[in-house]
Amino acid sequence: MAEGHEHVSEIKYEKPLWWAFGLTTTFLVVEVIGGLLTNSLALLSDAAHMGTDVIALAISLFAVRMSRKPP
């Protein structure tokens, strides 16, 4: 029964996580630059919120990588 058993989630969910991580990081950088250039507290506070999202996505990607290691 264990023969041929593979974790589908490794292949299925890692690529979208990388896309979300890349896009969120890009928008984070743009918001920080825009907030600093325009002295916008709204942009800077949203950038801080996106920073927490980037951290959460990084933890998720780390968990996906760790799940590939043998027991």
C-alpha positions in Angstrom: 0.0 0.0 0.0 2.9 2.4 0.7 4.4 1.8 -2.8 4.0 4.7 -5.0 2.6 6.9 -2.2 3.4 10.5 -2.8 2.4 13.7 -1.1 0.4 15.6 -3.7 0.4 18.8 -1.6 4.1 19.3 -2.1 3.7 19.7 -5.8 0.2 21.2 -5.8 0.7 24.1 -3.3 4.3 25.2 -3.4 4.2 27.1 -6.7 1.2 29.2 -5.7 2.8 30.0 -2.4 6.0 31.2 -4.2 3.8 33.4 -6.5 2.0 34.9 -3.5 5.3 35.4 -1.6 6.8 37.2 -4.6 3.8 39.4 -5.4 3.3 40.3 -1.7 7.0 41.1 -1.3 6.9 43.3 -4.4 3.9 45.2 -3.3 5.4 45.6 0.2 8.6 47.2 -1.3 6.5 49.5 -3.5 4.3 50.6 -0.6 7.3 51.3 1.6 9.0 53.4 -1.1 5.7 55.2 -1.9 4.9 55.8 1.7 8.4 57.2 2.4 8.3 59.5 -0.7 4.9 60.8 0.0 5.0 60.8 3.8 1.9 58.6 3.8 1.2 56.9 7.1 -1.6 54.9 5.4 0.8 53.4 2.9 3.4 52.7 5.6 0.9 51.0 7.9 -0.4 48.9 5.1 3.2 48.0 4.3 3.6 46.8 7.9 0.5 44.7 7.5 1.9 43.2 4.3 5.1 42.6 6.1 3.3 40.2 8.5 1.7 38.5 5.4 5.2 38.0 3.9 6.4 36.5 7.2 3.4 34.1 7.2 4.1 33.1 3.6 7.7 32.5 4.4 6.8 30.3 7.3 4.4 28.3 5.1 7.1 27.8 2.4 9.5 26.7 5.1 6.9 24.2 6.3 6.4 22.8 2.8 10.2 22.4 2.4 10.5 20.7 5.8 7.7 18.3 4.9 9.8 16.9 2.1 12.5 15.7 4.5 12.3 12.0 5.3 11.0 11.1 8.8 
